[in-house]
Amino acid sequence: MDKKALKREYKETARPMGVYQVRNTVTGKLLIGTSVDLPSILNRLRIQLRTRSHSNRALQQDLNDLGPEAFELEILDTLPASDRPNYDPSDDLRTLEALWLEKLSPFGDRGYNAKPKGTD
């Protein structure tokens, strides 16, 4: 296969989307997030952990104190690819994320996520 065909095939391949977590193996704290391209976000997170450049201040501080080896990245759940034209997974990803946030409660001392607005 030539380079153009490989590029086209890559662009046309549906990327897995869903919910991921960054877990501090020392404290057990979690960061839960979603992405329409899980392999890409996990790669970006690995780079941010290695270069100590994550935007979440609490996570970054723990990273500075404990080092990147104290963190693990994991896919928690995926959405099946849709064959519907013009499918926008945003609502489905928000719903899936809300389920995981409720299940794991990664807020305050348990995690790096901000509590959803309207909850106490």
Backbone as CSV, one residue per row, in Angstrom:
resi,resn,N_x,N_y,N_z,CA_x,CA_y,CA_z,C_x,C_y,C_z
1,MET,0.843,-1.178,0.000,0.000,0.000,0.000,0.890,1.244,0.000
2,ASP,0.508,2.257,-0.768,1.321,3.473,-0.805,0.962,4.400,0.365
3,LYS,1.772,5.443,0.525,1.591,6.360,1.661,0.229,7.044,1.655
4,LYS,-0.224,7.479,0.483,-1.519,8.163,0.396,-2.649,7.240,0.841
5,ALA,-2.601,6.006,0.416,-3.646,5.046,0.780,-3.617,4.774,2.284
6,LEU,-2.427,4.666,2.858,-2.311,4.454,4.302,-2.878,5.632,5.086
7,LYS,-2.565,6.846,4.645,-3.089,8.047,5.302,-4.613,8.086,5.217
8,ARG,-5.143,7.801,4.038,-6.590,7.822,3.846,-7.248,6.768,4.738
9,GLU,-6.679,5.586,4.782,-7.231,4.517,5.618,-7.224,4.915,7.090
10,TYR,-6.126,5.532,7.533,-6.035,5.978,8.928,-7.115,7.010,9.235
11,LYS,-7.287,7.988,8.342,-8.270,9.048,8.566,-9.694,8.514,8.557
12,GLU,-9.940,7.460,7.803,-11.283,6.904,7.696,-11.594,5.887,8.787
13,THR,-10.602,5.461,9.519,-10.805,4.490,10.585,-11.408,5.184,11.807
14,ALA,-12.498,4.629,12.292,-13.136,5.202,13.483,-12.218,5.008,14.685
15,ARG,-11.964,6.075,15.406,-11.126,6.029,16.595,-12.000,5.692,17.795
16,PRO,-11.498,4.865,18.716,-12.298,4.566,19.900,-12.493,5.810,20.760
17,MET,-13.724,6.006,21.221,-14.038,7.160,22.067,-14.664,6.664,23.349
18,GLY,-14.505,7.465,24.396,-15.082,7.054,25.661,-14.486,7.773,26.850
19,VAL,-14.435,7.067,27.980,-14.005,7.628,29.265,-12.673,7.006,29.673
20,TYR,-11.780,7.848,30.193,-10.475,7.385,30.666,-10.244,7.895,32.086
21,GLN,-9.240,7.324,32.727,-8.846,7.836,34.034,-7.330,7.936,34.125
22,VAL,-6.887,8.918,34.888,-5.492,9.028,35.308,-5.527,8.705,36.795
23,ARG,-4.773,7.686,37.212,-4.814,7.244,38.606,-3.460,7.426,39.267
24,ASN,-3.485,8.103,40.399,-2.307,8.260,41.229,-2.178,6.962,42.033
25,THR,-1.137,6.178,41.767,-0.989,4.876,42.410,-0.566,4.978,43.874
26,VAL,-0.111,6.141,44.297,0.300,6.329,45.684,-0.886,6.722,46.558
27,THR,-1.662,7.695,46.096,-2.781,8.206,46.898,-4.129,7.626,46.496
28,GLY,-4.226,7.063,45.306,-5.489,6.538,44.811,-6.378,7.589,44.174
29,LYS,-5.925,8.838,44.147,-6.727,9.901,43.546,-6.852,9.683,42.041
30,LEU,-7.999,10.112,41.496,-8.313,9.896,40.089,-8.649,11.191,39.376
31,LEU,-8.374,11.212,38.093,-8.888,12.232,37.185,-9.653,11.468,36.122
32,ILE,-10.929,11.795,35.949,-11.781,11.159,34.955,-11.995,12.150,33.823
33,GLY,-11.927,11.664,32.587,-12.160,12.520,31.430,-12.723,11.725,30.270
34,THR,-13.098,12.438,29.213,-13.624,11.797,28.010,-12.872,12.303,26.789
35,SER,-12.968,11.527,25.723,-12.354,11.937,24.471,-13.035,11.220,23.312
36,VAL,-13.065,11.885,22.168,-13.558,11.245,20.948,-12.450,10.440,20.297
37,ASP,-11.231,10.540,20.833,-10.089,9.797,20.314,-9.228,9.359,21.498
38,LEU,-9.576,8.229,22.087,-8.883,7.766,23.289,-7.380,7.533,23.089
39,PRO,-6.944,6.900,22.001,-5.495,6.727,21.842,-4.742,8.061,21.830
40,SER,-5.317,9.066,21.187,-4.647,10.372,21.128,-4.580,11.049,22.488
41,ILE,-5.695,11.037,23.231,-5.675,11.700,24.539,-4.741,10.982,25.497
42,LEU,-4.707,9.654,25.447,-3.804,8.926,26.331,-2.345,9.214,25.986
43,ASN,-2.055,9.334,24.705,-0.701,9.698,24.294,-0.354,11.106,24.781
44,ARG,-1.282,12.041,24.631,-1.051,13.412,25.090,-0.825,13.436,26.601
45,LEU,-1.640,12.680,27.342,-1.485,12.631,28.792,-0.135,12.036,29.195
46,ARG,0.307,11.002,28.492,1.633,10.421,28.783,2.728,11.473,28.605
47,ILE,2.619,12.238,27.537,3.605,13.298,27.277,3.535,14.351,28.380
48,GLN,2.325,14.770,28.753,2.181,15.771,29.809,2.743,15.263,31.126
49,LEU,2.543,13.994,31.428,3.092,13.436,32.664,4.613,13.400,32.613
50,ARG,5.162,12.984,31.471,6.629,12.927,31.335,7.264,14.305,31.398
51,THR,6.590,15.293,30.795,7.164,16.645,30.740,6.666,17.536,31.877
52,ARG,5.848,16.949,32.753,5.319,17.675,33.908,4.622,18.971,33.495
53,SER,3.706,18.833,32.537,3.033,20.012,31.997,1.516,19.871,31.965
54,HIS,0.942,19.143,32.909,-0.511,18.963,32.922,-1.187,20.230,33.422
55,SER,-2.356,20.544,32.884,-3.053,21.790,33.229,-3.815,21.732,34.555
56,ASN,-4.085,20.542,35.076,-4.777,20.415,36.359,-3.752,20.673,37.472
57,ARG,-3.949,21.743,38.217,-2.944,22.168,39.211,-2.676,21.134,40.300
58,ALA,-3.736,20.533,40.835,-3.555,19.548,41.909,-2.840,18.307,41.384
59,LEU,-3.227,17.862,40.207,-2.560,16.715,39.593,-1.101,17.049,39.313
60,GLN,-0.861,18.234,38.790,0.505,18.646,38.475,1.365,18.707,39.734
61,GLN,0.798,19.186,40.838,1.572,19.261,42.081,1.937,17.863,42.573
62,ASP,0.954,16.944,42.545,1.256,15.565,42.939,2.272,14.943,41.999
63,LEU,2.161,15.262,40.742,3.114,14.765,39.750,4.515,15.284,40.048
64,ASN,4.613,16.560,40.380,5.912,17.134,40.725,6.502,16.453,41.962
65,ASP,5.634,16.162,42.949,6.093,15.558,44.194,6.435,14.069,44.043
66,LEU,5.621,13.339,43.276,5.745,11.885,43.214,6.414,11.349,41.959
67,GLY,6.453,12.155,40.908,7.040,11.718,39.640,6.027,11.015,38.747
68,PRO,6.268,11.002,37.446,5.312,10.430,36.493,5.095,8.929,36.668
69,GLU,6.068,8.234,37.248,5.920,6.787,37.423,4.835,6.437,38.451
70,ALA,4.356,7.423,39.203,3.313,7.189,40.195,1.904,7.313,39.594
71,PHE,1.804,7.418,38.280,0.509,7.606,37.637,0.285,6.561,36.552
72,GLU,-0.960,6.085,36.484,-1.347,5.125,35.456,-2.524,5.676,34.676
73,LEU,-2.557,5.368,33.375,-3.639,5.777,32.497,-4.430,4.547,32.101
74,GLU,-5.744,4.703,32.075,-6.587,3.555,31.814,-7.861,3.974,31.090
75,ILE,-8.318,3.158,30.152,-9.612,3.362,29.520,-10.650,2.670,30.395
76,LEU,-11.679,3.412,30.790,-12.724,2.863,31.643,-13.906,2.329,30.845
77,ASP,-14.252,3.016,29.758,-15.445,2.658,29.013,-15.347,3.250,27.609
78,THR,-15.929,2.570,26.649,-15.925,3.087,25.281,-17.347,3.148,24.743
79,LEU,-17.540,4.056,23.800,-18.805,4.142,23.073,-18.643,3.362,21.776
80,PRO,-19.643,2.591,21.404,-19.538,1.899,20.117,-19.582,2.908,18.975
81,ALA,-18.891,2.592,17.898,-18.904,3.464,16.724,-20.327,3.525,16.182
82,SER,-20.731,4.690,15.721,-22.075,4.858,15.189,-22.018,4.906,13.667
83,ASP,-23.010,4.296,13.048,-23.087,4.360,11.596,-24.077,5.438,11.150
84,ARG,-24.586,6.203,12.123,-25.513,7.293,11.781,-24.729,8.444,11.166
85,PRO,-25.218,8.993,10.061,-24.530,10.146,9.468,-24.612,11.359,10.403
86,ASN,-23.542,12.118,10.448,-23.458,13.340,11.259,-23.660,13.084,12.757
87,TYR,-23.300,11.896,13.218,-23.432,11.563,14.640,-22.500,12.442,15.460
88,ASP,-23.038,13.065,16.489,-22.255,13.863,17.426,-22.266,13.144,18.767
89,PRO,-21.119,12.622,19.199,-21.086,11.825,20.427,-21.070,12.652,21.713
90,SER,-21.121,13.971,21.617,-20.965,14.829,22.800,-21.915,14.477,23.932
91,ASP,-23.203,14.351,23.640,-24.171,14.043,24.697,-23.933,12.658,25.284
92,ASP,-23.640,11.694,24.418,-23.380,10.336,24.902,-22.129,10.301,25.778
93,LEU,-21.090,11.047,25.402,-19.866,11.088,26.204,-20.116,11.761,27.550
94,ARG,-20.909,12.839,27.553,-21.241,13.519,28.822,-22.004,12.580,29.755
95,THR,-22.943,11.836,29.197,-23.725,10.892,29.996,-22.833,9.795,30.570
96,LEU,-21.977,9.244,29.723,-21.058,8.191,30.163,-20.104,8.711,31.232
97,GLU,-19.599,9.921,31.031,-18.703,10.518,32.024,-19.439,10.737,33.346
98,ALA,-20.674,11.223,33.281,-21.453,11.464,34.500,-21.650,10.169,35.285
99,LEU,-21.878,9.076,34.589,-22.030,7.777,35.259,-20.753,7.390,35.999
100,TRP,-19.605,7.576,35.351,-18.323,7.236,35.986,-17.985,8.200,37.123
101,LEU,-18.318,9.477,36.954,-18.072,10.437,38.033,-18.913,10.077,39.253
102,GLU,-20.161,9.667,39.017,-21.023,9.271,40.129,-20.499,7.995,40.793
103,LYS,-20.055,7.062,39.991,-19.575,5.776,40.519,-18.279,5.930,41.318
104,LEU,-17.325,6.733,40.811,-15.994,6.814,41.427,-15.802,8.031,42.335
105,SER,-16.647,9.044,42.205,-16.566,10.278,43.008,-15.136,10.804,43.141
106,PRO,-14.494,11.157,42.025,-13.110,11.629,42.096,-13.004,13.121,42.438
107,PHE,-13.583,13.497,43.567,-13.631,14.903,43.972,-12.922,15.077,45.313
108,GLY,-12.436,16.279,45.567,-11.805,16.575,46.849,-10.625,15.673,47.123
109,ASP,-10.635,15.005,48.263,-9.528,14.135,48.650,-9.448,12.857,47.819
110,ARG,-10.502,12.558,47.072,-10.545,11.317,46.283,-10.121,11.517,44.834
111,GLY,-9.967,12.771,44.412,-9.626,12.939,43.008,-9.282,14.354,42.604
112,TYR,-9.111,14.487,41.313,-8.665,15.737,40.715,-9.775,16.443,39.936
113,ASN,-10.947,15.847,39.833,-12.051,16.470,39.112,-12.720,17.503,39.983
114,ALA,-13.253,18.535,39.340,-14.078,19.528,40.039,-15.469,18.928,40.182
115,LYS,-16.112,19.205,41.316,-17.484,18.723,41.517,-18.391,19.367,40.481
116,PRO,-19.313,18.585,39.901,-20.258,19.173,38.945,-21.071,20.277,39.607
117,LYS,-21.376,21.304,38.847,-22.157,22.431,39.387,-23.531,21.942,39.820
118,GLY,-24.012,22.497,40.915,-25.324,22.138,41.414,-25.328,20.949,42.349
119,THR,-24.130,20.416,42.667,-24.051,19.304,43.615,-23.239,19.752,44.825
120,ASP,-23.519,19.171,45.948,-22.760,19.503,47.164,-22.218,18.293,47.820
